[in-house]
């Protein structure tokens, strides 16, 4: 991408989109296009097509999505499949119709089968049953991947798809009803420390293994792929290492300096037993994650504490 290219970041206020926007700005890209959800509802086909028709966009980073943790996916499955199908269908089709030069679609590693071999290779897609707790979201993402591949095949477009592992970083969601595990644990443990609670209840057994990628690393990977990758096949983005939820909780406990007890509620489902991605494909292209988990969580926690001070 040349520095004067007109680039649209869909979902620029979210965890991933805001990181991509920062990365573009830090590298000298100035012709950037953004719209908040109140300014442009990506579920509205007519509004999306009007927007693309007016903006003359060269490149699209499709980071907009309805996302959430196990609880949100369990309680609102229809919302997750409907909203994500609408968002990605409208943006991908409008990008094609307006002849954008290239689009990067962001999926998720939840697209892989629940019991796929570990680490998860790109070719494991559609080889088994999905994890039931987030199947509607995963199916929507699989549809987005297939849509990009189909447009490339039929129309010769340059639509690529990246599959990031579990994300964390600045602008994360700390709402306990909808957040993912890392920000939820950080908030729970921080509030327990502040209130003097003798224990923190953590959902599940603590046994599942998860991989965590900082949003700034993902943004760097997205720019790398936009500049260097042309294939229709998906690309995993991760760190290549995982940690148990119990170990993660203990790490956060240490960072927050909370000396209470961590109690695991095994009556709540764990979800997928393990989810580690094989990152050999993107590493063979010359990209590797660089932000250590400990340092990344410390930075997020510092930002979270500052946000709390502002809102009090």
Buried (B, 14 or more C-beta within 10 A) or exposed (E): BEEEBBBBBBBBBBBBBBBBBBBBEEEEBEBBBBBEEEEBBBBBBEBBBEBBEEBEBBBBBBBBBBBBBBBBBBEBBEBBBBBBBBBBBBBBBBBBEBEBBBBBBBBBBBBBBBEBEBBBBBEBBEEEEBBBBBBBBBBBBBBBBEBBBBBBEEEEBBBBBBBBBBBBBBBBBBEEEBBBBBBBBBBBBBBBBEEEBEEBEBBBBBEBBBBBBBBBBBBBBBBBBBEEBEEBEBBBBBBBEBBBBBEBBBBBBEBBEBEBEBEBEEEBBBBBEBBBBBBEBBBEBEBEBEBEBEEBBBBBBEBBEEEBEEEE
